Amino acid sequence: MSLEALNERVKTDLSYLAYGGTDWVRPLEHSEGHVYDVVIVGGGQSGLGAAFGLLRERISNILIIDENSDGQEGPWETYARMVTLRTPKHLTSIDLGIPSLTFRSWWEAQKGTAAWDELGKIPRGDWMNYLRWYRQILQLPVINEVQLKLIEPGEDGIYRLRIAGAGAPCGLLLARKIVLATGIQGGGEWHVPPMIAEHLPEHLYAHTSQKIDFAALRGKRVAILGGGASAFDNANFVLTEGAAEAHVFVRREQLPNVNPIRQMEVSGMIERFHALADADKYAVISHFFNYNQPPTNDTFARAAAWPGFRLHLGSPWLSVAASGEEAAVTTPKGEFSFDFLIVSTGLLSDPALRPELQQVEAHIARWRDRYEAPAGAANALLDAHPYLSPGFALQSRDEAGRKLLHGIFIFNYSALASCGLSASAISGLKNAIPKLVCGVADQLFMDDRQQTLQAYYDYDEIEFTGK
């Protein structure tokens, strides 16, 4: 099968499902401009999948905005530096049960079924190309180079989204509902330890999420802080780009070797996480945080094969200081000097860290507001996560914020504590998107309950005309 033939098959499959039927949501008119039923912030895999899910539910008055240029959405062409995805190739995600929309169909249409059988893991660049195709074949309404600056709730139940950027058609969008499909970092910010940020000039270090001039690191000695998968991705990448040495420093005496995600993928934990009590959810995610995600065997092997690779276990950084044009790092096992540091220390999730939420974040319920962990089991990182409904809706910690938050949905990594492995995780999207779509659609329906019911009671179109 060719890609052109697959495109036709997608259209046929969707036509059999009556895709693209008439919207049921009541349109709103507003003096300030067009009102979207849903604006999705983020045009990566989560945002695209959410849009397709809404369109399948006959909610088409939607818009996706993304701050990146066309085809550069998400991490895959920016800060993701793995050779292949870590997710097993057979897991489906944003196809939402349509076989012709799966990555496998897209791959086989171009390379054949034998190539699928031979494929180990999905190459990172091919996954991004699949997302580009997915957006194009479904004709999803995305505008690029648009950055959300601020969400302003209105007394009329309409959100004003203050936007900017080269692609912004204006400075303001109106929406009844907002889905923040803003990826791994979209629930907070990437974390750089103060001992680095406060003691080194910025030209001597970068977080893994940042753009790095790897050409400038050719022949240099580079240190990487962190023991997770991303640390080894970056070690391999910087050595591939010509660095002389890449030293990975891990505080633990042994690398993590268990990946809880693999168990979650087969145990029903992803699909049924919403059925757990809060105490179980808290314990599950706290356990998840304790393990971190280890490097895959092939990632570690690629990095370790380089002669310039060094691994330092049991070596937390005790202090970091500038020494001329080098960074001096002190560990319990000695002092080292490097030309550049790469920080792979993850992120912090807290709505207070998001500038677009500054007008509402004080009202947003966190896990610490709804659940008190047993003595000795509290996890400050988890406590700061937003406490969401099973449909990814923000909840208010007080009555004053209930109306202000009614209509904002969090479909980024900070949903992890409330909804499990879901948004931003390929493994979880298959099950998460329908829950999100149901949450959004239910709100739209119930917001218009009075008018919808009255239209039902008033309906008197004659259908049977026999005598």
C-alpha positions as CSV (number, residue, x, y, z in Angstrom):
1,M,0.0,0.0,0.0
2,S,1.2,3.5,-0.8
3,L,0.7,6.6,1.4
4,E,-1.8,7.9,-1.1
5,A,-3.8,4.7,-0.8
6,L,-3.7,5.0,3.0
7,N,-5.0,8.5,2.9
8,E,-8.0,7.3,0.9
9,R,-8.5,4.5,3.4
10,V,-8.5,6.9,6.3
11,K,-11.2,9.0,4.6
12,T,-13.3,5.9,3.9
13,D,-13.0,4.6,7.4
14,L,-14.1,8.0,8.8
15,S,-17.0,8.2,6.4
16,Y,-18.2,4.8,7.7
17,L,-18.2,6.3,11.2
18,A,-20.2,9.3,10.0
19,Y,-17.3,11.5,11.0
20,G,-18.0,15.2,10.5
21,G,-21.6,15.3,11.4
22,T,-23.6,18.4,12.4
23,D,-22.5,20.0,15.6
24,W,-24.8,19.8,18.6
25,V,-23.3,22.6,20.7
26,R,-25.3,25.8,20.8
27,P,-23.3,28.6,19.0
28,L,-22.7,31.8,21.0
29,E,-22.5,35.3,19.7
30,H,-20.4,37.9,21.5
31,S,-19.7,41.6,21.0
32,E,-16.0,41.0,21.3
33,G,-15.7,38.5,18.5
34,H,-16.1,34.8,17.6
35,V,-16.5,32.4,20.6
36,Y,-14.8,29.0,20.2
37,D,-16.4,26.2,22.0
38,V,-12.9,24.9,22.8
39,V,-9.4,26.3,22.4
40,I,-6.6,23.7,22.8
41,V,-3.3,25.2,23.8
42,G,-0.6,22.9,22.3
43,G,-0.3,21.3,18.9
44,G,1.7,18.3,19.9
45,Q,0.5,14.7,20.1
46,S,-1.8,15.5,23.1
47,G,-3.4,18.5,21.5
48,L,-3.9,16.9,18.1
49,G,-5.4,13.8,19.7
50,A,-7.7,15.9,21.8
51,A,-8.9,17.8,18.7
52,F,-9.7,14.6,16.8
53,G,-11.6,13.3,19.8
54,L,-13.7,16.4,20.0
55,L,-14.4,16.4,16.3
56,R,-15.6,12.8,16.6
57,E,-18.1,14.0,19.2
58,R,-19.4,16.6,16.7
59,I,-17.7,19.5,18.5
60,S,-16.0,21.3,15.6
61,N,-16.0,24.9,16.7
62,I,-12.5,24.5,18.0
63,L,-9.0,25.9,17.5
64,I,-5.5,24.6,18.4
65,I,-2.7,27.2,19.0
66,D,1.0,26.3,19.3
67,E,3.9,28.6,20.0
68,N,6.3,26.7,17.7
69,S,6.5,26.9,13.9
70,D,4.6,24.5,11.7
71,G,6.0,21.0,12.0
72,Q,8.1,21.7,15.1
73,E,5.4,21.1,17.8
74,G,6.3,19.1,20.9
75,P,9.8,18.0,21.9
76,W,10.7,15.7,19.0
77,E,12.6,18.2,16.9
78,T,13.7,20.4,19.8
79,Y,15.0,19.0,23.1
80,A,14.2,15.3,22.7
81,R,17.5,13.7,22.0
82,M,16.8,10.0,22.1
83,V,17.4,7.9,19.0
84,T,14.1,6.1,19.4
85,L,11.0,6.3,21.4
86,R,11.0,4.4,24.7
87,T,7.4,3.3,24.2
88,P,6.9,-0.2,22.8
89,K,6.0,0.1,19.1
90,H,2.7,-1.9,19.3
91,L,1.0,0.5,21.7
92,T,-1.6,2.7,20.0
93,S,-2.4,6.2,21.0
94,I,-4.0,9.1,19.1
95,D,-5.6,6.9,16.4
96,L,-8.5,6.5,18.9
97,G,-9.2,3.0,17.6
98,I,-9.1,3.8,13.9
99,P,-6.7,1.2,12.4
100,S,-5.8,3.3,9.4
101,L,-4.7,6.1,11.6
102,T,-2.2,4.1,13.6
103,F,1.6,4.7,13.3
104,R,1.9,1.1,12.1
105,S,-0.4,1.8,9.2
106,W,1.5,4.9,8.3
107,W,4.8,3.0,8.5
108,E,3.7,0.0,6.5
109,A,2.2,2.2,3.8
110,Q,5.7,3.5,3.1
111,K,8.0,0.7,4.0
112,G,6.0,-2.5,3.9
113,T,4.9,-5.1,6.5
114,A,8.3,-6.8,6.7
115,A,9.8,-3.5,7.7
116,W,7.3,-3.3,10.6
117,D,8.3,-6.8,11.8
118,E,12.0,-5.8,11.7
119,L,11.5,-2.5,13.5
120,G,12.6,-2.5,17.1
121,K,11.5,0.8,18.5
122,I,10.0,3.8,16.6
123,P,12.7,6.3,15.5
124,R,12.1,9.7,17.0
125,G,12.1,11.5,13.6
126,D,9.6,9.1,12.2
127,W,7.2,9.7,15.1
128,M,7.3,13.4,14.4
129,N,6.6,12.8,10.7
130,Y,3.7,10.6,11.7
131,L,2.3,13.5,13.8
132,R,2.7,15.9,10.8
133,W,0.8,13.4,8.6
134,Y,-1.9,12.9,11.2
135,R,-2.5,16.6,11.5
136,Q,-2.7,17.0,7.7
137,I,-4.9,14.0,6.9
138,L,-7.4,15.0,9.6
139,Q,-7.2,18.7,8.6
140,L,-7.0,19.7,12.2
141,P,-7.4,23.5,12.8
142,V,-3.9,24.5,14.1
143,I,-2.4,28.0,14.0
144,N,1.3,28.1,14.8
145,E,3.6,30.7,16.3
146,V,0.9,31.8,18.8
147,Q,1.8,32.0,22.4
148,L,-0.8,32.1,25.2
149,K,0.2,34.9,27.6
150,L,-2.8,35.0,30.0
151,I,-6.2,33.4,30.7
152,E,-8.8,35.9,31.9
153,P,-12.1,34.5,33.2
154,G,-15.2,36.6,32.4
155,E,-18.4,37.0,34.4
156,D,-20.2,35.9,31.3
157,G,-18.6,32.5,31.4
158,I,-16.3,33.3,28.5
159,Y,-12.5,33.1,28.8
160,R,-10.4,35.8,27.2
161,L,-7.1,34.3,26.0
162,R,-4.4,37.0,25.6
163,I,-2.1,35.8,22.8
164,A,1.0,37.0,21.0
165,G,3.4,35.8,18.4
166,A,4.0,36.1,14.6
167,G,1.1,33.8,13.8
168,A,-1.4,35.4,16.1
169,P,-4.4,36.7,14.1
170,C,-5.2,39.2,16.8
171,G,-4.3,39.7,20.5
172,L,-7.4,38.0,21.9
173,L,-9.3,34.8,21.5
174,L,-12.6,33.9,23.2
175,A,-13.4,30.4,24.4
176,R,-16.0,28.6,26.5
177,K,-13.5,25.9,27.3
178,I,-9.7,25.7,27.4
179,V,-7.6,22.6,27.2
180,L,-4.0,23.1,28.2
181,A,-2.3,20.3,26.2
182,T,1.1,21.9,27.0
183,G,3.3,18.8,27.3
184,I,5.7,17.7,30.0
185,Q,6.7,21.2,31.1
186,G,3.3,22.8,30.7
187,G,2.2,22.1,34.3
188,G,5.1,24.0,35.9
189,E,8.7,24.5,34.9
190,W,12.0,22.7,34.3
191,H,14.1,22.4,37.4
192,V,17.6,23.7,37.7
193,P,19.1,23.3,41.2
194,P,19.9,26.7,42.9
195,M,23.5,25.6,43.5
196,I,23.9,25.7,39.7
197,A,21.6,28.6,38.7
198,E,22.9,30.8,41.5
199,H,26.6,30.1,41.1
200,L,27.3,29.7,37.4
201,P,27.0,32.1,34.4
202,E,24.4,30.9,31.9
203,H,26.9,30.2,29.2
204,L,28.4,27.3,31.3
205,Y,25.2,25.2,31.7
206,A,21.9,24.3,30.2
207,H,18.9,22.2,31.1
208,T,18.1,19.3,28.8
209,S,14.9,21.1,27.8
210,Q,16.9,24.1,26.4
211,K,18.4,24.6,23.0
212,I,22.1,23.7,23.2
213,D,24.8,24.6,20.8
214,F,26.4,21.2,20.5
215,A,28.8,22.3,17.8
216,A,30.4,24.5,20.3
217,L,31.0,21.5,22.6
218,R,33.1,19.6,20.1
219,G,36.3,18.4,21.8
220,K,35.0,19.7,25.1
221,R,34.5,17.9,28.5
222,V,30.8,17.8,29.4
223,A,29.1,16.8,32.7
224,I,25.5,15.7,32.9
225,L,23.6,15.7,36.2
226,G,20.9,13.0,36.5
227,G,20.3,9.3,36.4
228,G,17.2,9.1,34.3
229,A,16.7,8.2,30.6
230,S,17.2,11.8,29.5
231,A,20.7,12.0,31.0
232,F,21.9,9.1,28.9
233,D,20.1,10.4,25.8
234,N,22.0,13.6,26.1
235,A,25.3,11.9,26.9
236,N,25.0,9.9,23.7
237,F,23.9,12.9,21.7
238,V,26.8,15.2,22.8
239,L,29.3,12.5,22.1
240,T,27.8,11.9,18.7
241,E,28.2,15.6,18.0
242,G,31.9,15.4,18.8
243,A,32.4,16.1,22.5
244,A,35.6,14.6,23.9
245,E,34.0,13.4,27.2
246,A,30.6,13.1,28.7
247,H,30.4,12.3,32.4
248,V,27.1,11.3,33.9
249,F,26.7,11.9,37.6
250,V,24.1,10.0,39.6
251,R,23.4,10.4,43.3
252,R,22.4,6.8,43.7
253,E,24.8,4.0,44.2
254,Q,23.0,2.0,41.5
255,L,21.2,3.0,38.4
256,P,17.4,2.6,38.5
257,N,16.6,-0.7,36.7
258,V,12.9,-1.0,37.1
259,N,10.5,1.0,34.8
260,P,7.0,1.1,36.4
261,I,5.5,2.2,33.1
262,R,6.0,-1.2,31.6
263,Q,4.0,-2.8,34.4
264,M,1.3,-0.1,34.1
265,E,0.9,-0.8,30.4
266,V,-0.2,-4.4,30.9
267,S,-1.9,-4.4,34.3
268,G,-4.9,-2.2,33.7
269,M,-3.3,0.5,35.8
270,I,-3.5,3.1,33.0
271,E,-7.0,2.2,31.9
272,R,-8.5,2.0,35.4
273,F,-6.5,4.5,37.5
274,H,-9.5,6.8,37.8
275,A,-11.3,4.1,39.8
276,L,-8.7,4.2,42.6
277,A,-9.3,6.0,45.9
278,D,-7.1,9.1,46.5
279,A,-4.9,7.2,49.0
280,D,-4.1,4.6,46.3
281,K,-3.5,7.2,43.6
282,Y,-1.2,9.1,45.9
283,A,0.8,6.0,46.8
284,V,1.0,4.8,43.2
285,I,2.4,8.1,41.9
286,S,4.7,8.6,44.9
287,H,6.1,5.1,44.1
288,F,6.4,6.2,40.4
289,F,8.5,9.3,41.4
290,N,10.8,7.2,43.6
291,Y,11.8,5.0,40.6
292,N,12.2,7.6,37.9
293,Q,12.4,6.3,34.3
294,P,15.7,4.4,33.7
295,P,17.5,4.5,30.4
296,T,16.6,1.8,28.0
297,N,19.2,-0.9,27.4
298,D,19.9,0.3,23.9
299,T,20.2,3.9,25.0
300,F,22.7,3.0,27.8
301,A,24.7,0.8,25.4
302,R,25.0,3.5,22.8
303,A,26.3,6.0,25.3
304,A,28.6,3.6,27.1
305,A,30.2,2.5,23.8
306,W,31.9,5.9,23.4
307,P,35.5,6.0,24.7
308,G,34.7,9.4,26.2
309,F,31.8,8.2,28.3
310,R,32.2,8.1,32.1
311,L,29.6,7.1,34.7
312,H,29.9,8.3,38.3
313,L,27.5,6.5,40.7
314,G,27.0,7.6,44.3
315,S,28.2,11.1,43.2
316,P,25.7,13.8,44.0
317,W,26.9,17.3,43.3
318,L,27.7,19.0,46.6
319,S,28.8,22.3,45.1
320,V,29.3,24.0,41.7
321,A,31.4,27.1,41.0
322,A,32.8,29.0,38.1
323,S,36.6,28.6,37.7
324,G,37.6,30.9,34.9
325,E,35.8,29.6,31.8
326,E,35.2,26.2,33.4
327,A,32.7,24.8,35.9
328,A,34.2,23.2,39.0
329,V,32.0,20.4,40.4
330,T,32.5,18.9,43.9
331,T,31.2,15.4,44.7
332,P,31.8,13.0,47.7
333,K,34.3,11.2,45.4
334,G,36.3,14.1,44.3
335,E,36.4,17.4,42.4
336,F,36.1,17.8,38.6
337,S,36.4,20.5,36.0
338,F,34.3,20.7,32.9
339,D,33.7,23.0,30.0
340,F,29.9,22.7,30.1
341,L,27.2,21.2,32.3
342,I,23.9,19.7,31.1
343,V,21.2,19.5,33.8
344,S,18.8,16.6,33.6
345,T,17.0,17.1,36.9
346,G,13.4,17.0,35.7
347,L,10.6,19.5,36.4
348,L,8.4,20.9,39.1
349,S,4.6,20.8,38.6
350,D,2.7,23.6,40.3
351,P,0.0,25.9,38.7
352,A,1.7,28.9,40.5
353,L,4.6,28.5,38.2
354,R,2.5,29.1,35.1
355,P,2.2,32.8,34.0
356,E,-0.9,32.1,31.9
357,L,-2.8,31.0,35.1
358,Q,-1.8,33.9,37.3
359,Q,-5.4,35.3,37.5
360,V,-6.8,31.9,38.7
361,E,-4.0,29.9,40.3
362,A,-4.8,31.0,43.9
363,H,-8.1,29.2,43.6
364,I,-6.8,26.0,42.1
365,A,-7.0,23.0,44.4
366,R,-3.8,21.1,44.8
367,W,-3.4,17.6,46.1
368,R,-2.3,19.0,49.5
369,D,-5.8,20.6,49.7
370,R,-7.7,17.4,49.2
371,Y,-5.6,14.6,50.7
372,E,-3.3,14.4,53.7
373,A,-0.7,11.6,53.3
374,P,0.1,9.4,56.3
375,A,3.0,10.4,58.4
376,G,6.3,9.7,56.6
377,A,4.6,9.2,53.3
378,A,4.1,12.8,52.2
379,N,5.7,13.9,48.9
380,A,6.0,17.6,48.5
381,L,6.4,17.3,44.7
382,L,3.2,15.4,44.4
383,D,1.3,17.7,46.8
384,A,1.8,20.7,44.5
385,H,0.1,19.0,41.6
386,P,-3.4,20.2,40.7
387,Y,-6.2,18.1,41.9
388,L,-8.3,17.3,38.8
389,S,-11.6,15.6,38.0
390,P,-11.6,12.3,36.2
391,G,-12.2,14.4,33.1
392,F,-9.1,16.5,33.6
393,A,-11.0,19.6,34.8
394,L,-9.5,22.0,37.4
395,Q,-11.2,21.9,40.8
396,S,-11.5,24.9,43.0
397,R,-10.1,25.0,46.6
398,D,-12.8,27.6,47.5
399,E,-16.3,28.6,46.5
400,A,-15.0,31.9,45.1
401,G,-13.0,30.1,42.4
402,R,-15.6,27.6,41.3
403,K,-17.0,29.8,38.4
404,L,-13.5,31.1,37.5
405,L,-12.2,27.6,36.9
406,H,-15.2,26.1,35.3
407,G,-14.0,25.4,31.8
408,I,-10.2,24.9,32.2
409,F,-8.9,21.4,31.6
410,I,-5.3,20.3,32.3
411,F,-4.1,17.8,29.7
412,N,-0.4,18.1,30.4
413,Y,2.0,16.1,32.5
414,S,0.8,17.7,35.8
415,A,-2.4,15.5,35.4
416,L,-0.3,12.6,36.4
417,A,-1.2,12.7,40.1
418,S,-5.0,12.8,39.5
419,C,-5.4,10.9,36.2
420,G,-2.4,8.6,36.1
421,L,-0.2,8.0,33.1
422,S,-2.3,9.9,30.6
423,A,-1.6,13.3,29.0
424,S,1.9,13.7,27.4
425,A,2.6,10.0,27.7
426,I,2.1,8.0,24.5
427,S,1.2,4.9,26.6
428,G,-1.7,6.7,28.2
429,L,-3.2,8.8,25.4
430,K,-5.4,6.0,24.1
431,N,-7.4,6.0,27.3
432,A,-7.0,9.6,28.4
433,I,-8.3,11.3,25.3
434,P,-11.8,9.9,25.6
435,K,-12.0,10.8,29.3
436,L,-10.9,14.4,28.5
437,V,-13.4,14.7,25.6
438,C,-16.2,13.3,27.7
439,G,-15.3,15.9,30.4
440,V,-15.3,18.8,28.0
441,A,-18.5,17.6,26.2
442,D,-20.4,17.0,29.4
443,Q,-19.6,20.6,30.6
444,L,-20.7,22.1,27.3
445,F,-23.9,20.1,27.4
446,M,-24.7,20.9,31.0
447,D,-23.9,24.6,30.6
448,D,-26.7,24.7,28.0
449,R,-28.9,22.3,29.8
450,Q,-31.9,24.6,30.1
451,Q,-31.9,25.6,26.4
452,T,-31.3,22.0,25.3
453,L,-34.1,20.6,27.3
454,Q,-36.5,23.3,26.3
455,A,-35.7,22.6,22.6
456,Y,-36.4,19.0,23.3
457,Y,-39.8,19.7,24.8
458,D,-40.7,22.1,22.1
459,Y,-39.8,19.7,19.3
460,D,-42.9,19.0,17.2
461,E,-41.7,18.1,13.7
462,I,-44.0,15.6,12.1
463,E,-42.3,12.4,11.1
464,F,-45.1,9.9,10.6
465,T,-47.5,11.0,7.9
466,G,-49.4,7.8,7.3
467,K,-53.2,7.4,7.7
